[in-house]
Amino acid sequence: MKSNWTVKEKSTGTLSVVVADEAWASAQEKAFNKLAKNVEVKGFRKGSAPKDLVRKQISDASIFNEAIDSVANEAYIYGLTEHNLNVVGRPQLDVKDISRVSVELLFEVTITPEVTLGDYKSVKVAQESVVVSDADIEAVINKTLEDYAELVIKEGEAVMGDTVVIDFEGFKEGVAFDGGKGENYPLELGSQSFIPGFEEALVGTTVGQSLDVDVTFPDNYGVAELAGQPVVFKCTVHEIKAKQLPELSDEFVVSLKKEGITTVDAYKEDVIHTLKHEKEHEAEHAFEDAVLSQVVEGSSVDIPQIMIDEETNVLFEDFKRRLESQNYNMELYSALTGQDEAFLREQMAKDAERKVRLRLVLDAIAKAENFEITPEALEEEYAGIAQMYNMEVDQVKQVLAPSVVMQEWRLKTAFDFIKTNAKA
């Protein structure tokens, strides 16, 4: 075999492989023998007729097509190996020249693009200092008290934060529409659970009051006939309830059932500890994002569209699985949000491109730094994965090939390397 690689744009190119002489003759012979089994010649049992009689009933084109099927994969691998090509996606096969002597196969392929790295070792990012303020502590405590608040009936006007119990019915151009009616519905004002403007219109209402609420459905509302349309909700207020917060006391702290925490002082210390941990986590993420942004922005790579499309498919399938885990499907999701598959894929493509670009840059850094996993480290990676998913190591090895684990280790090692360098 002989091969030639011609690169085009965006890491696409043509891999030409010529199969000739004994290799092509052998492929044709195998193709003929396979086709001959199904040829019937009058006066002979199927498959037992003389070869020259059978050959007359099989065209060169049939033999060539069958022979190409048998030799294409071997030719493809030969070309990839000879030119050391790392291919992305599936190739497109075409035939340039074919005869009984030889065939030239053309594989249109996309390869992993080259990355031009910037000065990634000089990137420096200052980490934010973590401070837990009195306001932070107060906000957490108030949120906890609100979570345990009781709703008590109040007199006077409704304000934001109150819960109003209402009857409502929606009308479009004077006609009631499906799904727009409710009775004795408890609505927390400010919860933003109704369309914009609805809850605000109920601020200042009193028990027994009836009113018309004029609102407009959002343009992206899931029900097409209502999207962007003005409607009127006829409402009646039956009750107004206000939140009554519990007192912050040792007794209340005990009711939270936090292990070892029975006093207000101990509870506040726990809040401070939790807030500090969360802020440290947020600061670390902010530091990592800043480092990655600078390293990626300082690098250059022309990403083939197929890589973005494949990553978008991964993100979309993961999104569908998460919907199904919540007893939703795409049809229901689209009806509720007005966002169809095409819209979601368009949005996900942006995130997909960022993910692909990041992987390519980290992989290029791993190559530049000659990061190679040792057999011992590979076993440690398998053990860590097994522990994470509560599986046996041998089970993990059946699911994940060493090349997959090695590549993830390379990316992680490159990431740790630039983070260590970036600490100012």
SVG drawing of the C-alpha trace seen along z (x, -y; Angstrom):
<svg xmlns="http://www.w3.org/2000/svg" viewBox="-65 -49 73 79">
<polyline fill="none" stroke="black" stroke-width="0.4" points="0.0,0.0 1.0,-3.6 -0.6,-6.6 -0.5,-10.4 -1.9,-13.0 -3.1,-16.4 -4.3,-18.8 -6.9,-21.5 -8.5,-24.0 -9.8,-23.6 -7.8,-20.4 -9.6,-18.6 -7.8,-16.8 -7.7,-13.9 -5.9,-10.7 -5.2,-8.8 -4.4,-5.1 -3.5,-3.1 -4.2,0.7 -2.5,2.6 -0.7,5.8 -1.2,8.8 -3.2,7.0 -5.9,5.8 -5.9,9.1 -6.4,11.0 -9.3,8.7 -10.9,9.3 -10.5,13.0 -12.2,13.0 -15.0,10.8 -15.6,13.1 -15.7,16.2 -18.2,14.5 -20.5,13.4 -20.2,16.8 -21.9,18.6 -25.2,16.9 -24.9,17.3 -27.1,19.9 -26.0,21.5 -28.5,23.7 -27.6,27.4 -25.5,26.9 -26.2,26.7 -25.8,23.2 -22.1,22.8 -20.9,25.8 -20.7,24.3 -17.4,23.9 -15.6,20.7 -15.5,19.3 -19.2,19.7 -19.9,18.0 -17.5,15.2 -19.6,14.3 -22.6,13.6 -20.7,11.3 -19.8,7.8 -16.5,6.1 -18.4,3.4 -19.9,5.9 -16.5,7.5 -14.9,4.1 -17.6,2.9 -17.3,6.0 -13.5,5.9 -13.5,2.2 -15.6,3.1 -13.1,5.8 -10.0,3.7 -11.1,0.2 -10.6,0.5 -7.2,2.0 -6.2,-0.7 -7.5,-3.4 -5.6,-2.2 -2.4,-1.8 -2.7,-5.5 -3.4,-6.8 -0.4,-4.9 2.0,-6.0 1.1,-9.7 0.5,-9.5 -2.9,-11.0 -5.2,-11.5 -8.7,-11.5 -11.8,-13.1 -15.2,-11.6 -15.9,-9.2 -14.2,-9.5 -16.0,-9.9 -14.9,-7.4 -14.6,-8.0 -13.0,-6.1 -10.8,-8.0 -9.4,-5.3 -10.3,-1.6 -9.4,1.3 -8.4,5.0 -4.9,3.8 -5.3,1.2 -7.7,-1.1 -7.2,-4.5 -9.3,-5.2 -9.9,-8.7 -10.7,-9.3 -12.0,-12.7 -11.0,-13.1 -10.8,-15.6 -7.8,-15.4 -7.2,-16.9 -6.1,-20.5 -2.7,-21.9 -2.7,-24.2 -0.3,-27.2 0.3,-27.7 0.9,-31.1 3.3,-31.7 1.1,-29.6 3.9,-29.4 3.9,-33.1 0.2,-33.4 -0.3,-34.7 -3.6,-35.1 -4.1,-36.4 -6.5,-34.4 -9.3,-36.2 -9.0,-36.4 -12.0,-34.8 -13.9,-37.0 -17.1,-36.1 -18.9,-39.3 -21.5,-39.8 -24.0,-40.5 -23.2,-37.1 -23.9,-35.4 -27.1,-37.3 -28.4,-36.5 -27.9,-32.7 -29.5,-32.9 -32.5,-34.9 -32.9,-32.4 -33.0,-29.5 -35.6,-31.4 -37.7,-32.0 -37.6,-28.3 -39.1,-27.5 -41.5,-30.5 -45.3,-29.9 -47.9,-31.6 -50.4,-33.5 -53.5,-35.3 -53.1,-39.1 -55.2,-42.1 -54.6,-45.1 -52.9,-45.2 -50.8,-42.6 -47.1,-43.3 -44.2,-41.6 -43.4,-38.4 -47.0,-37.8 -49.0,-34.8 -52.4,-35.7 -55.0,-33.0 -56.9,-33.8 -59.3,-32.6 -58.3,-33.6 -59.4,-33.0 -57.6,-34.2 -59.3,-35.7 -57.9,-36.5 -60.1,-38.9 -63.0,-38.1 -62.7,-34.3 -61.4,-32.1 -58.3,-30.0 -57.3,-26.5 -55.0,-26.3 -55.7,-29.8 -58.0,-29.1 -57.4,-28.3 -59.3,-28.3 -58.0,-29.0 -54.5,-29.2 -51.8,-30.2 -49.4,-32.6 -46.3,-34.1 -45.9,-37.6 -42.3,-38.0 -41.8,-34.3 -42.0,-35.0 -44.0,-31.8 -46.5,-33.6 -45.9,-35.6 -44.3,-39.1 -46.6,-41.7 -49.1,-39.4 -47.8,-39.3 -46.9,-43.0 -50.6,-43.8 -51.7,-42.0 -49.6,-44.2 -51.9,-46.5 -54.9,-44.3 -57.2,-43.4 -59.3,-40.4 -62.5,-40.2 -61.2,-42.5 -61.8,-41.6 -59.7,-43.0 -58.7,-42.6 -55.0,-42.0 -53.8,-43.0 -50.6,-41.2 -48.8,-40.0 -47.4,-36.5 -43.7,-36.4 -42.8,-36.0 -41.2,-32.6 -44.1,-31.2 -44.6,-27.5 -48.3,-27.8 -48.1,-29.3 -51.5,-30.9 -50.7,-32.8 -47.0,-33.7 -46.7,-37.5 -50.4,-38.0 -52.1,-40.5 -54.7,-38.8 -56.8,-39.7 -57.0,-37.7 -60.1,-38.2 -59.0,-37.7 -60.6,-37.5 -58.5,-37.7 -59.8,-35.3 -56.9,-35.5 -53.7,-37.2 -51.0,-35.5 -47.7,-36.9 -44.6,-35.0 -44.1,-34.7 -40.4,-33.9 -39.4,-31.8 -37.1,-33.3 -33.4,-32.4 -32.9,-30.6 -31.2,-27.5 -34.6,-25.7 -34.8,-26.6 -31.2,-25.5 -32.0,-22.1 -35.0,-21.7 -32.6,-22.0 -31.1,-18.6 -27.6,-19.4 -25.2,-16.9 -23.4,-18.4 -25.0,-21.8 -27.4,-22.8 -26.8,-26.5 -27.1,-29.8 -23.3,-30.4 -22.5,-26.9 -24.9,-27.4 -23.3,-30.7 -19.9,-29.1 -21.2,-26.4 -22.7,-29.0 -19.3,-30.7 -17.5,-27.5 -19.9,-26.5 -19.8,-30.0 -16.0,-30.0 -15.9,-26.6 -18.3,-27.7 -16.5,-31.0 -13.1,-29.1 -14.7,-26.8 -16.1,-29.7 -12.7,-31.5 -10.9,-28.4 -13.4,-28.1 -13.0,-31.8 -9.2,-31.3 -9.4,-28.3 -11.7,-30.0 -9.4,-33.0 -6.3,-30.9 -8.0,-28.8 -9.4,-31.9 -6.0,-33.5 -4.3,-30.3 -6.9,-29.5 -7.1,-33.1 -3.4,-33.2 -3.5,-30.1 -4.7,-29.7 -6.5,-26.8 -8.9,-26.5 -11.5,-24.0 -13.2,-21.8 -17.0,-22.1 -17.4,-18.3 -15.7,-18.5 -18.2,-21.1 -21.1,-19.1 -20.0,-16.0 -19.6,-17.8 -23.0,-19.5 -24.5,-16.0 -23.0,-14.9 -24.3,-17.9 -27.8,-17.5 -28.0,-13.8 -27.0,-14.5 -29.7,-17.2 -32.3,-14.7 -31.2,-12.1 -31.5,-14.7 -35.0,-15.6 -36.0,-11.9 -34.6,-11.5 -37.2,-14.2 -40.0,-12.5 -39.9,-15.0 -39.2,-14.6 -38.3,-17.0 -41.9,-17.4 -43.1,-18.5 -40.1,-20.7 -40.6,-22.5 -44.3,-23.0 -43.5,-24.5 -40.6,-26.7 -41.0,-27.3 -37.5,-26.1 -37.2,-23.4 -34.3,-21.1 -32.9,-23.4 -32.8,-26.4 -31.2,-24.3 -28.5,-22.9 -27.7,-26.4 -27.2,-27.5 -25.2,-24.4 -22.9,-24.8 -21.4,-27.8 -20.5,-25.9 -19.4,-22.9 -16.9,-25.0 -15.4,-26.3 -15.1,-22.7 -13.4,-21.5 -11.0,-24.4 -10.1,-23.9 -9.4,-20.2 -7.3,-20.9 -5.2,-23.5 -4.7,-21.3 -3.7,-18.3 -1.2,-20.5 0.3,-21.6 0.5,-17.9 2.4,-17.2 4.7,-20.2 5.5,-19.1 5.9,-15.4 3.3,-14.3 3.1,-10.5 1.4,-8.3 3.2,-5.5 1.7,-2.0 1.4,-2.6 -0.4,-5.9 -2.7,-4.3 -3.7,-1.7 -4.3,-4.5 -6.6,-6.3 -8.6,-3.1 -8.8,-2.6 -10.0,-6.2 -12.7,-5.8 -13.8,-2.5 -14.1,-4.1 -16.0,-7.0 -18.6,-4.8 -18.6,-2.0 -17.4,0.5 -14.7,3.2 -11.5,2.1 -11.9,5.0 -15.4,3.7 -14.1,0.2 -11.4,1.7 -14.1,3.4 -15.9,0.1 -13.0,-2.3 -10.1,-1.6 -6.6,-2.5 -6.4,-5.1 -9.4,-6.9 -8.1,-7.0 -4.7,-8.0 -6.0,-10.9 -8.1,-12.2 -5.0,-11.9 -3.0,-14.0 -5.7,-16.7 -5.9,-16.8 -2.2,-16.9 -1.9,-19.7 -4.6,-21.6 -2.8,-21.1 0.4,-22.3 -0.9,-25.6 -2.7,-26.2 0.5,-25.7 2.4,-28.0 -0.4,-30.7 -0.4,-31.2 0.8,-34.7"/>
</svg>
